[in-house]
Amino acid sequence: MNQPGELRQEVEDLALQLVVGEPQSGTKASAWMPAVEKISAAATREHAGRVVTAAAVLGETLRGLAQSGSDDPSAVYSALQEGVANLQKALEAPAEEIPSPDRSLAQDPELMSDFIVESREHLVNIESQVLTLERDPSDGEALNAVFRGFHTIKGLAGFLELWEVQKLAHEVETVLDRARNSQWTINPAGIDVILESADYLRRWLVHMDAALHQTASRAPARDEALLTRIARLSSEPDDAESAGLAALAVAVSVHPEDASAKPAAEGPGEKTDEPVANPAAVAAPGRPQETLAVKVDTAKLDYLVDMAGEMVIAESLVRHDQELAVLKNPLLHRKIAHLTRITAELQKTAMAMRLVPIGPLFRRMARLVRDLARQFGKQVEMQTQGDEIELDRTIVEELADPLMHMVRNSLDHGIESPAERQAAGKPAAARLVLKANHQAGQVVIEITDDGRGLNRDKIVAKAAQKGLIHSADGLSDNEIYNLIFQPGFSTAEQVTNVSGRGVGMDVVRRHIEKLRGRIEIRSTVGEGATFLLKLPLTLAIIEGLVVGVGKERYIAPLFAIREMFRPTAETIWTVQQRAEMALVRGSLLPVVRLYRIFHVEPKSEDPLAGVLVVAEVEGQRFCVLVDELIGKQEVVIKALGETFKDVTGVAGGAILGDGRVGLILDLDRIFKVKDS
């Protein structure tokens, strides 16, 4: 490489220090780190890729010795000798051509793909830990986690010769190292710079991902202003009082029950920067083997789940085969029962692989809350509960956008300014809670704030103005509140760059309905509002009640079923010669004749010859009249395709044990069209 100037001088100085020092003086591993960092910085400026890599290896070795507490002079001296020799070899190596990031992508797309995935994981963890530092600048564990994230990205970027990424990560790492060595105290300006640096690196990852998939993308321009601010922090003297400045107007905190939990990785199949257990390691006697983490392509995971579902269907067809049923062979039936158990376990395991905790999604909202609160001049304390609740990976991915809209809406419209809150006798800092819990076979996501609450009169007035309703007579609070999900509906007095145009909440409803979920609203004026997103655990399977109407088979989701019974003459009532009702435990419930919804021929139109299934959706109970109950079954959900996507009252299809196709009922839609 024959590098002239500063870089060669730095390497020669380190070699000279090593010769002069011998192992007696200055042999603590940490004492040599500044010299190695200088070499790394010089190599970065001169794009000396091999020297960057050699310096990173030496730095990791010294850091490992320092952290392990084994500052044995001979071990440090030996590591330095080997490291300096590698640095000198890198200096004398033939000059290498410096490829652009796009060329690196073309040369080794698999390696670059791994870099993008891993760097995104580190950036998610960095952002979470930086918000922890904002609350408590003295949190050493969070500081070390942020440092490790940038350090790892720097090392990987240097190895792949992604110089812009490597340079910025290195500069931020230098600032963080000063904080770790008590040479500089984390302050608000530093928090902003670190977060902006993470955003800049994320833009680079987006560009590289686009190039990897051969999509047009422009590389982010070098942010000189950001680099200048980082450099200023690198030379900023320590100010012990600056720690007090870290108490910003915004406080984003974790619920006490989760305070001790480590941030989880973002997304399915991903991991944090904690080391993965060595697969070759052998568990010590009496100690369990550590769990190993591996990365799996999501397409392969989805295919595995699909094949497990197909196997369940095939097993069901075999088990219900009429010819096998008449055979009186006990051994054959035992084998079929064994196959059934194995298939059920396989499906259970495959489905569990799709489930991921919702905590990482909640923590992604923390940055949004912080930035919006500062933008609006509001004080907001965010709390999370139920981070460990697991949902289907696809649902978690699809939930990100609607959750972001609702958090934005809460901060912009729901939460008051500190002055307004104090005038109303409230604490200046508002409280925003994201909570997840299990409820009747579903997962319920709650977004709660203690702000203004929904103004019923304003909503009614706006809805009447837009022609959505003529009057509010006979409408429940929940029906009034649900008007905010109409396209273009907004009660905001002015449009901001965040909300007010009425294009957010209808998007939320469409997303949630697409996930087979629903939204409920609870609100008290002046006290706040709660939005409940009720979602299925998974989009792949459903436990249902199979019912028959004429020659057709339908599947009603079991979580919405409350009871079934055969009606008597005293049970069925007709109101005003039109509406049919059923008397159930002292309450009159509407009756929906399923054959009328789907226009099929029933076995009998006499309700006394059928069965009433009591269902409950959105807090409303009603009865569905069917011909017969066939049984309970866990079925694999199949999409019906574009042709049947708009069929009212149908959420999908499933192959039943006898090979027939059963339609999965969308009870919510069926209830809404019962009068049509």
MARVOLUM-278186 format. One record per residue (C-alpha): x, z, y. Coordinates in pm, whole numbers. Layout:
BEGIN
{{X, Z, Y}}
...
END
This chain:
BEGIN
{{0, 0, 0}}
{{301, 70, 224}}
{{101, 265, 481}}
{{289, 317, 811}}
{{239, 576, 1078}}
{{32, 892, 1071}}
{{-78, 885, 707}}
{{272, 847, 566}}
{{397, 1120, 800}}
{{126, 1362, 682}}
{{212, 1304, 316}}
{{587, 1345, 383}}
{{523, 1666, 578}}
{{328, 1811, 283}}
{{605, 1715, 42}}
{{863, 1876, 272}}
{{658, 2198, 302}}
{{640, 2213, -75}}
{{1017, 2175, -114}}
{{1099, 2428, 160}}
{{829, 2678, 65}}
{{900, 2702, -310}}
{{644, 2920, -490}}
{{714, 3240, -296}}
{{569, 3177, 49}}
{{236, 3024, 145}}
{{140, 2964, -214}}
{{-224, 3075, -189}}
{{-438, 2769, -263}}
{{-640, 2805, 58}}
{{-322, 2798, 270}}
{{-256, 2438, 167}}
{{-607, 2307, 230}}
{{-559, 2219, 604}}
{{-268, 1990, 517}}
{{-469, 1815, 245}}
{{-764, 1774, 485}}
{{-535, 1613, 744}}
{{-414, 1363, 484}}
{{-774, 1288, 383}}
{{-875, 1232, 746}}
{{-578, 1004, 814}}
{{-646, 807, 495}}
{{-1009, 764, 598}}
{{-913, 631, 940}}
{{-670, 384, 782}}
{{-909, 288, 499}}
{{-652, 387, 239}}
{{-891, 419, -51}}
{{-639, 525, -318}}
{{-497, 797, -93}}
{{-850, 923, -13}}
{{-918, 955, -385}}
{{-584, 1129, -455}}
{{-642, 1373, -166}}
{{-994, 1447, -290}}
{{-862, 1526, -640}}
{{-594, 1758, -501}}
{{-845, 1927, -270}}
{{-1086, 1991, -556}}
{{-805, 2140, -767}}
{{-695, 2376, -489}}
{{-1051, 2471, -406}}
{{-1116, 2551, -772}}
{{-809, 2775, -788}}
{{-915, 2956, -471}}
{{-1274, 3011, -583}}
{{-1172, 3130, -928}}
{{-953, 3397, -771}}
{{-655, 3285, -981}}
{{-412, 3227, -692}}
{{-118, 3241, -927}}
{{184, 3102, -731}}
{{311, 2899, -1024}}
{{-34, 2742, -1087}}
{{-73, 2652, -721}}
{{281, 2516, -703}}
{{228, 2305, -1016}}
{{-99, 2163, -879}}
{{70, 2077, -549}}
{{362, 1905, -722}}
{{128, 1684, -923}}
{{-96, 1619, -622}}
{{190, 1520, -392}}
{{330, 1288, -660}}
{{-10, 1117, -685}}
{{-32, 1086, -306}}
{{311, 924, -290}}
{{222, 680, -569}}
{{-98, 588, -380}}
{{107, 528, -65}}
{{346, 290, -240}}
{{78, 100, -435}}
{{11, -263, -333}}
{{-233, -297, -44}}
{{-589, -325, -166}}
{{-858, -541, -15}}
{{-1124, -328, 151}}
{{-1461, -457, 34}}
{{-1777, -415, 236}}
{{-2049, -188, 97}}
{{-2249, -495, -2}}
{{-1957, -638, -197}}
{{-1911, -307, -376}}
{{-2274, -323, -473}}
{{-2229, -665, -623}}
{{-1917, -557, -811}}
{{-2068, -256, -988}}
{{-2443, -223, -932}}
{{-2486, 45, -1200}}
{{-2224, 269, -1041}}
{{-2374, 214, -697}}
{{-2724, 290, -826}}
{{-2599, 623, -962}}
{{-2436, 697, -626}}
{{-2761, 629, -438}}
{{-2968, 849, -670}}
{{-2719, 1137, -667}}
{{-2664, 1120, -290}}
{{-3038, 1134, -228}}
{{-3056, 1449, -438}}
{{-2776, 1605, -236}}
{{-2941, 1511, 95}}
{{-3270, 1672, -13}}
{{-3083, 1991, -105}}
{{-2880, 1974, 218}}
{{-3194, 1951, 430}}
{{-3357, 2245, 251}}
{{-3047, 2464, 287}}
{{-2995, 2368, 654}}
{{-3347, 2492, 731}}
{{-3250, 2816, 557}}
{{-2941, 2836, 779}}
{{-3158, 2781, 1085}}
{{-3345, 3100, 998}}
{{-3034, 3293, 897}}
{{-2697, 3148, 1013}}
{{-2515, 3418, 816}}
{{-2648, 3297, 478}}
{{-2322, 3216, 303}}
{{-2485, 3074, -8}}
{{-2684, 2820, 194}}
{{-2375, 2727, 397}}
{{-2172, 2668, 81}}
{{-2451, 2455, -65}}
{{-2460, 2233, 246}}
{{-2080, 2204, 242}}
{{-2077, 2108, -128}}
{{-2341, 1842, -68}}
{{-2147, 1666, 209}}
{{-1819, 1712, 21}}
{{-1956, 1548, -293}}
{{-2104, 1256, -97}}
{{-1770, 1212, 82}}
{{-1576, 1205, -243}}
{{-1811, 960, -412}}
{{-1824, 734, -104}}
{{-1443, 731, -83}}
{{-1418, 638, -449}}
{{-1660, 348, -394}}
{{-1488, 253, -64}}
{{-1800, 306, 145}}
{{-1601, 394, 452}}
{{-1876, 454, 709}}
{{-2053, 695, 476}}
{{-1726, 861, 379}}
{{-1614, 902, 740}}
{{-1930, 1071, 864}}
{{-1959, 1297, 557}}
{{-1596, 1400, 606}}
{{-1643, 1485, 974}}
{{-1949, 1701, 900}}
{{-1767, 1865, 609}}
{{-1486, 1962, 849}}
{{-1735, 2133, 1080}}
{{-1893, 2319, 790}}
{{-1554, 2426, 660}}
{{-1485, 2584, 1000}}
{{-1810, 2779, 964}}
{{-1713, 2890, 611}}
{{-1378, 3016, 743}}
{{-1546, 3206, 1031}}
{{-1389, 2976, 1290}}
{{-1728, 2863, 1420}}
{{-2077, 3012, 1398}}
{{-2380, 2801, 1308}}
{{-2593, 2746, 1619}}
{{-2899, 2536, 1714}}
{{-2685, 2244, 1833}}
{{-2501, 2247, 1502}}
{{-2825, 2250, 1304}}
{{-2947, 1943, 1495}}
{{-2620, 1757, 1436}}
{{-2617, 1834, 1062}}
{{-2977, 1718, 1018}}
{{-2915, 1400, 1220}}
{{-2606, 1333, 1008}}
{{-2816, 1365, 693}}
{{-3068, 1121, 842}}
{{-2786, 874, 921}}
{{-2656, 892, 564}}
{{-3009, 845, 435}}
{{-3039, 523, 637}}
{{-2720, 400, 473}}
{{-2865, 475, 131}}
{{-3179, 277, 218}}
{{-2960, -18, 321}}
{{-2750, 1, 6}}
{{-3059, 29, -213}}
{{-3203, -281, -46}}
{{-2876, -470, -102}}
{{-2870, -352, -462}}
{{-3212, -511, -515}}
{{-3110, -821, -316}}
{{-3352, -747, -34}}
{{-3266, -837, 324}}
{{-3140, -532, 512}}
{{-2913, -470, 810}}
{{-2644, -205, 777}}
{{-2691, 88, 1018}}
{{-2471, 62, 1324}}
{{-2202, 325, 1364}}
{{-2350, 613, 1561}}
{{-2066, 685, 1804}}
{{-2274, 939, 1996}}
{{-2333, 1136, 1677}}
{{-1965, 1119, 1581}}
{{-1875, 1247, 1929}}
{{-2111, 1542, 1892}}
{{-1963, 1621, 1550}}
{{-1611, 1604, 1694}}
{{-1715, 1839, 1972}}
{{-1835, 2091, 1715}}
{{-1504, 2054, 1530}}
{{-1317, 2178, 1837}}
{{-1581, 2418, 1971}}
{{-1447, 2776, 1994}}
{{-1631, 3041, 1799}}
{{-1883, 3241, 1996}}
{{-2008, 3550, 1819}}
{{-2314, 3553, 2041}}
{{-2416, 3204, 1930}}
{{-2558, 3351, 1613}}
{{-2838, 3497, 1822}}
{{-2927, 3153, 1954}}
{{-3020, 3038, 1606}}
{{-3358, 3209, 1638}}
{{-3529, 2891, 1758}}
{{-3887, 2866, 1866}}
{{-3960, 2717, 1527}}
{{-3947, 2936, 1218}}
{{-3997, 2762, 886}}
{{-3999, 3021, 611}}
{{-4063, 3049, 240}}
{{-4325, 3279, 93}}
{{-4169, 3611, -19}}
{{-4246, 3546, -384}}
{{-4033, 3228, -365}}
{{-3757, 3361, -143}}
{{-3513, 3417, -424}}
{{-3577, 3084, -591}}
{{-3320, 2809, -567}}
{{-3448, 2481, -420}}
{{-3554, 2241, -693}}
{{-3437, 1884, -716}}
{{-3641, 1609, -556}}
{{-3849, 1395, -785}}
{{-3874, 1363, -1158}}
{{-3572, 1346, -1381}}
{{-3339, 1443, -1096}}
{{-3105, 1738, -1053}}
{{-2935, 1947, -786}}
{{-2562, 1950, -727}}
{{-2517, 2238, -969}}
{{-2282, 2139, -1252}}
{{-2443, 2010, -1570}}
{{-2345, 2190, -1886}}
{{-2074, 2020, -2089}}
{{-2246, 1849, -2385}}
{{-1944, 1930, -2601}}
{{-1963, 2300, -2525}}
{{-2043, 2526, -2819}}
{{-2260, 2831, -2756}}
{{-2087, 3161, -2812}}
{{-2221, 3378, -3097}}
{{-2536, 3559, -2989}}
{{-2579, 3341, -2678}}
{{-2820, 3048, -2651}}
{{-2685, 2701, -2580}}
{{-2731, 2602, -2215}}
{{-3003, 2351, -2145}}
{{-2863, 2007, -2071}}
{{-2996, 1786, -1794}}
{{-2990, 1410, -1825}}
{{-3115, 1128, -1602}}
{{-3365, 889, -1748}}
{{-3492, 567, -1594}}
{{-3854, 631, -1493}}
{{-3959, 295, -1639}}
{{-3830, 405, -1979}}
{{-4010, 738, -1944}}
{{-4338, 566, -1858}}
{{-4298, 333, -2156}}
{{-4239, 631, -2386}}
{{-4555, 798, -2258}}
{{-4753, 477, -2303}}
{{-4628, 436, -2659}}
{{-4714, 800, -2736}}
{{-5066, 725, -2611}}
{{-5087, 415, -2829}}
{{-4973, 621, -3128}}
{{-5250, 874, -3060}}
{{-5504, 591, -3058}}
{{-5362, 443, -3380}}
{{-5368, 785, -3550}}
{{-5728, 836, -3440}}
{{-5828, 499, -3583}}
{{-5666, 585, -3917}}
{{-5822, 931, -3928}}
{{-6173, 798, -3860}}
{{-6146, 496, -4088}}
{{-6464, 471, -4298}}
{{-6285, 350, -4612}}
{{-6036, 639, -4603}}
{{-6314, 888, -4535}}
{{-6486, 817, -4869}}
{{-6167, 873, -5068}}
{{-6152, 1213, -5238}}
{{-5773, 1232, -5251}}
{{-5659, 1578, -5126}}
{{-5294, 1468, -5101}}
{{-5387, 1172, -4878}}
{{-5594, 1395, -4652}}
{{-5306, 1645, -4622}}
{{-5074, 1362, -4520}}
{{-5322, 1241, -4259}}
{{-5356, 1598, -4124}}
{{-4975, 1620, -4106}}
{{-4965, 1290, -3914}}
{{-5230, 1425, -3677}}
{{-5023, 1738, -3600}}
{{-4704, 1538, -3540}}
{{-4885, 1288, -3318}}
{{-5042, 1568, -3112}}
{{-4702, 1735, -3063}}
{{-4543, 1403, -2967}}
{{-4812, 1336, -2710}}
{{-4785, 1690, -2574}}
{{-4407, 1659, -2535}}
{{-4430, 1312, -2380}}
{{-4688, 1432, -2128}}
{{-4476, 1738, -2043}}
{{-4192, 1500, -1953}}
{{-4414, 1350, -1684}}
{{-4484, 1687, -1523}}
{{-4271, 1798, -1228}}
{{-4305, 2106, -1001}}
{{-4470, 2056, -666}}
{{-4220, 2281, -485}}
{{-3981, 2000, -381}}
{{-4271, 1813, -218}}
{{-4367, 2126, -25}}
{{-4008, 2170, 91}}
{{-4000, 1812, 217}}
{{-4276, 1913, 457}}
{{-4056, 2191, 603}}
{{-3843, 1940, 797}}
{{-4156, 1766, 927}}
{{-4302, 2098, 1045}}
{{-3976, 2191, 1218}}
{{-3944, 1860, 1406}}
{{-4310, 1834, 1507}}
{{-4327, 2195, 1622}}
{{-4029, 2139, 1850}}
{{-4178, 1813, 1975}}
{{-4510, 1978, 2064}}
{{-4353, 2299, 2197}}
{{-4530, 2510, 1935}}
{{-4414, 2796, 1718}}
{{-4497, 2753, 1350}}
{{-4411, 2961, 1047}}
{{-4452, 2760, 728}}
{{-4501, 2935, 396}}
{{-4536, 2798, 44}}
{{-4699, 2944, -265}}
{{-4720, 2817, -620}}
{{-4404, 2603, -598}}
{{-4372, 2622, -976}}
{{-4711, 2454, -1041}}
{{-4655, 2126, -1226}}
{{-4830, 1795, -1175}}
{{-4796, 1444, -1310}}
{{-4495, 1274, -1152}}
{{-4709, 984, -1029}}
{{-4950, 1223, -858}}
{{-4667, 1407, -683}}
{{-4524, 1077, -558}}
{{-4863, 955, -435}}
{{-4942, 1291, -276}}
{{-4648, 1278, -32}}
{{-4818, 1046, 219}}
{{-5158, 1223, 244}}
{{-4988, 1563, 261}}
{{-4770, 1440, 547}}
{{-5078, 1313, 735}}
{{-5256, 1646, 693}}
{{-4958, 1852, 806}}
{{-4919, 1630, 1112}}
{{-5288, 1663, 1191}}
{{-5270, 2040, 1157}}
{{-4977, 2072, 1397}}
{{-5114, 1825, 1651}}
{{-5484, 1920, 1657}}
{{-5531, 2245, 1467}}
{{-5253, 2472, 1593}}
{{-5263, 2583, 1956}}
{{-4973, 2623, 2198}}
{{-4812, 2970, 2214}}
{{-4985, 3037, 2549}}
{{-5329, 2944, 2411}}
{{-5276, 3160, 2105}}
{{-5170, 3463, 2307}}
{{-5467, 3417, 2542}}
{{-5693, 3419, 2233}}
{{-5530, 3739, 2106}}
{{-5330, 3566, 1833}}
{{-4957, 3588, 1761}}
{{-4758, 3320, 1945}}
{{-4627, 3186, 1614}}
{{-4890, 3004, 1408}}
{{-4902, 3021, 1030}}
{{-4917, 2712, 809}}
{{-4949, 2770, 434}}
{{-4907, 2513, 157}}
{{-5037, 2655, -169}}
{{-5087, 2522, -521}}
{{-5281, 2682, -806}}
{{-5462, 2598, -1128}}
{{-5841, 2595, -1123}}
{{-6077, 2480, -1399}}
{{-5839, 2231, -1553}}
{{-5730, 2095, -1217}}
{{-5457, 2164, -965}}
{{-5577, 2263, -618}}
{{-5348, 2204, -319}}
{{-5444, 2408, -12}}
{{-5329, 2332, 343}}
{{-5425, 2628, 560}}
{{-5356, 2701, 928}}
{{-5474, 2981, 1156}}
{{-5538, 2751, 1450}}
{{-5852, 2635, 1630}}
{{-6049, 2534, 1324}}
{{-6284, 2234, 1313}}
{{-6535, 2213, 1598}}
{{-6868, 2126, 1433}}
{{-7037, 2029, 1759}}
{{-6755, 1794, 1860}}
{{-6762, 1624, 1521}}
{{-7140, 1580, 1535}}
{{-7124, 1438, 1887}}
{{-6847, 1193, 1797}}
{{-7023, 1087, 1476}}
{{-7347, 1024, 1665}}
{{-7157, 827, 1930}}
{{-7003, 605, 1658}}
{{-7341, 561, 1485}}
{{-7236, 742, 1168}}
{{-7531, 985, 1187}}
{{-7851, 1009, 1391}}
{{-7866, 1389, 1387}}
{{-7708, 1683, 1210}}
{{-8040, 1809, 1076}}
{{-8018, 1885, 707}}
{{-7643, 1830, 688}}
{{-7426, 2109, 549}}
{{-7103, 2216, 717}}
{{-6902, 2045, 442}}
{{-7091, 1718, 495}}
{{-7027, 1739, 869}}
{{-6659, 1817, 821}}
{{-6620, 1525, 581}}
{{-6710, 1288, 865}}
{{-6351, 1322, 990}}
{{-6245, 1106, 694}}
{{-6438, 807, 827}}
{{-6213, 517, 940}}
{{-6133, 534, 1309}}
{{-6283, 882, 1350}}
{{-6097, 1117, 1583}}
{{-6204, 1394, 1820}}
{{-5864, 1399, 1993}}
{{-5894, 1386, 2371}}
{{-5571, 1188, 2400}}
{{-5362, 972, 2170}}
{{-5010, 1093, 2090}}
{{-4728, 921, 1905}}
{{-4823, 1134, 1603}}
{{-5202, 1123, 1579}}
{{-5528, 1073, 1764}}
{{-5607, 713, 1673}}
{{-5823, 806, 1375}}
{{-5614, 611, 1124}}
{{-5479, 904, 925}}
{{-5755, 1100, 759}}
{{-5931, 801, 603}}
{{-5595, 712, 446}}
{{-5581, 1065, 307}}
{{-5923, 1033, 144}}
{{-5844, 692, -8}}
{{-5521, 827, -156}}
{{-5689, 1134, -304}}
{{-5979, 936, -452}}
{{-5731, 691, -600}}
{{-5578, 988, -783}}
{{-5924, 1087, -918}}
{{-5926, 1384, -684}}
{{-6152, 1509, -408}}
{{-6124, 1702, -80}}
{{-6312, 2011, 32}}
{{-6295, 2166, 379}}
{{-6346, 2525, 491}}
{{-6325, 2613, 857}}
{{-6410, 2883, 1107}}
{{-6391, 2803, 1477}}
{{-6109, 2996, 1640}}
{{-5972, 3124, 1309}}
{{-5839, 2814, 1137}}
{{-5911, 2559, 867}}
{{-5832, 2505, 499}}
{{-5821, 2167, 329}}
{{-5841, 2177, -50}}
{{-5712, 1878, -246}}
{{-5845, 1900, -602}}
{{-5644, 1684, -841}}
{{-5618, 1626, -1216}}
{{-5307, 1755, -1393}}
{{-5222, 1408, -1517}}
{{-5338, 1050, -1481}}
{{-5262, 965, -1844}}
{{-5497, 1178, -2057}}
{{-5826, 1356, -2013}}
{{-6021, 1605, -2221}}
{{-6375, 1482, -2229}}
{{-6723, 1524, -2372}}
{{-6828, 1206, -2554}}
{{-7198, 1131, -2503}}
{{-7421, 848, -2621}}
{{-7679, 650, -2427}}
{{-7845, 381, -2638}}
{{-7565, 195, -2813}}
{{-7304, 287, -2550}}
{{-7048, 568, -2545}}
{{-6941, 753, -2229}}
{{-6682, 1025, -2165}}
{{-6755, 1300, -1915}}
{{-6449, 1496, -1790}}
{{-6474, 1837, -1952}}
{{-6351, 2033, -1648}}
{{-6667, 1929, -1458}}
{{-6910, 2025, -1738}}
{{-7077, 2366, -1712}}
{{-7326, 2362, -2002}}
{{-7544, 2137, -2223}}
{{-7895, 2198, -2352}}
{{-8206, 2019, -2482}}
{{-8483, 2045, -2219}}
{{-8839, 2168, -2278}}
{{-9162, 2076, -2100}}
{{-9117, 2373, -1866}}
{{-8767, 2257, -1772}}
{{-8843, 1920, -1609}}
{{-9009, 1912, -1266}}
{{-9103, 1629, -1034}}
{{-9077, 1692, -660}}
{{-9300, 1486, -428}}
{{-9373, 1243, -712}}
{{-9022, 1106, -673}}
{{-8724, 1336, -725}}
{{-8677, 1464, -1080}}
{{-8542, 1818, -1111}}
{{-8448, 2052, -1395}}
{{-8496, 2428, -1390}}
{{-8162, 2575, -1500}}
{{-8116, 2953, -1491}}
{{-8360, 2994, -1204}}
{{-8229, 2702, -995}}
{{-8372, 2353, -954}}
{{-8101, 2091, -1009}}
{{-8129, 1712, -954}}
{{-8151, 1502, -1272}}
{{-7956, 1177, -1307}}
{{-8072, 944, -1587}}
{{-7747, 781, -1695}}
{{-7920, 475, -1840}}
{{-8056, 389, -1494}}
{{-7709, 408, -1338}}
{{-7559, 162, -1587}}
{{-7875, -38, -1669}}
{{-7864, 14, -2045}}
{{-8150, 57, -2293}}
{{-8185, 426, -2397}}
{{-8312, 542, -2734}}
{{-8599, 707, -2548}}
{{-8705, 748, -2187}}
{{-8866, 1083, -2269}}
{{-8631, 1351, -2128}}
{{-8747, 1595, -2395}}
{{-8590, 1370, -2659}}
{{-8252, 1373, -2486}}
{{-7987, 1624, -2378}}
{{-7916, 1754, -2027}}
{{-7548, 1794, -1934}}
{{-7499, 2024, -1635}}
{{-7207, 1902, -1420}}
{{-7051, 2039, -1103}}
{{-6862, 1834, -844}}
{{-6763, 1938, -490}}
{{-6958, 2260, -532}}
{{-7279, 2068, -614}}
{{-7446, 2109, -954}}
{{-7671, 1847, -1113}}
{{-7789, 1735, -1457}}
{{-7706, 1413, -1640}}
{{-7963, 1300, -1898}}
{{-7809, 1140, -2210}}
{{-7943, 1053, -2554}}
{{-7700, 1259, -2760}}
{{-7379, 1460, -2770}}
{{-7114, 1309, -2997}}
{{-6830, 1558, -2956}}
{{-6526, 1669, -2759}}
{{-6216, 1449, -2756}}
{{-5885, 1419, -2572}}
{{-5849, 1053, -2479}}
{{-5579, 831, -2332}}
{{-5699, 683, -2003}}
{{-5681, 306, -1969}}
{{-5727, 120, -1641}}
{{-6009, -135, -1646}}
{{-5823, -388, -1431}}
{{-5918, -570, -1113}}
{{-6244, -708, -1254}}
{{-6406, -365, -1297}}
{{-6223, -167, -1028}}
{{-6531, -150, -803}}
{{-6785, -51, -1070}}
{{-6962, 258, -937}}
{{-6950, 568, -1152}}
{{-6664, 457, -1379}}
{{-6313, 607, -1352}}
{{-6155, 419, -1643}}
{{-6184, 350, -2013}}
{{-6059, 494, -2341}}
{{-6042, 384, -2704}}
{{-6238, 626, -2920}}
{{-6164, 730, -3276}}
{{-6389, 464, -3425}}
{{-6210, 190, -3230}}
{{-6487, 147, -2973}}
{{-6424, 156, -2599}}
{{-6582, 443, -2406}}
{{-6618, 443, -2027}}
{{-6490, 754, -1846}}
{{-6753, 876, -1600}}
{{-6679, 935, -1232}}
{{-6934, 1216, -1193}}
{{-6874, 1249, -819}}
{{-6980, 887, -755}}
{{-7268, 913, -1001}}
{{-7406, 1212, -809}}
{{-7378, 1026, -476}}
{{-7570, 720, -599}}
{{-7838, 910, -790}}
{{-8107, 812, -539}}
{{-8015, 445, -515}}
END
